[in-house]
Amino acid sequence: MKKSEIKIGKTYWAIVTDEKVPVRIESESPHGGWNARSIKTGRTVRIKTAARLHGEVEAKDQAEVSQ
């Protein structure tokens, strides 16, 4: 993805420790990138580059993700 495509408050697929998980972007990081929260575990993660994000979570996938 491109940096200009990332919106705060949206949920995206991200690669976190070699696993594709949904994360919600919470804010921009003062060190670059974004602060996000893993939907799967609830932990805070830092997304350093837009390349770690692999598209927005679609509405049809939202119900599956929140379980």
C-alpha positions in Angstrom: 0.0 0.0 0.0 0.9 3.6 -0.3 1.3 6.0 2.7 -1.4 8.3 1.3 -3.9 5.4 1.3 -3.6 4.8 5.1 -6.4 6.4 7.2 -6.6 6.5 11.0 -9.5 4.5 12.4 -9.6 2.0 9.5 -8.7 -1.7 9.8 -6.1 -3.2 7.6 -4.4 -6.6 7.1 -0.8 -6.4 8.3 2.1 -8.8 8.6 3.0 -9.1 12.3 5.6 -11.7 13.3 5.2 -13.6 10.0 1.4 -13.8 10.4 -1.3 -11.9 8.5 -3.6 -10.3 11.1 -6.1 -7.4 11.1 -4.9 -4.2 12.8 -6.8 -1.0 13.5 -4.7 2.2 12.9 -5.0 4.3 16.0 -2.6 7.3 15.4 0.5 8.4 13.6 3.7 7.6 15.4 6.0 10.6 16.2 8.9 8.3 15.1 7.3 7.6 11.7 4.7 5.1 10.6 1.6 4.4 12.7 0.5 3.0 16.0 -2.0 0.3 15.6 -3.9 -2.3 17.7 -4.1 -6.0 16.8 -7.7 -7.0 16.5 -6.7 -10.6 17.2 -4.7 -10.1 20.4 -5.5 -6.5 21.5 -1.9 -5.6 21.7 -0.4 -2.4 20.4 1.9 -2.7 17.4 3.9 -0.1 15.4 3.6 -0.2 11.7 6.8 1.3 10.4 6.0 1.3 6.7 3.0 1.1 4.5 4.5 -1.9 2.8 3.6 -4.0 6.0 -0.1 -3.3 5.3 -1.9 -5.5 2.7 -5.2 -3.9 2.1 -8.2 -2.8 4.1 -10.3 -5.4 5.8 -13.6 -5.7 3.8 -17.0 -5.4 5.4 -17.7 -9.1 4.8 -14.6 -10.1 6.7 -15.3 -7.8 9.7 -17.6 -10.3 11.4 -15.1 -13.1 11.0 -12.3 -10.9 12.3 -14.1 -9.8 15.5 -14.8 -13.4 16.7 
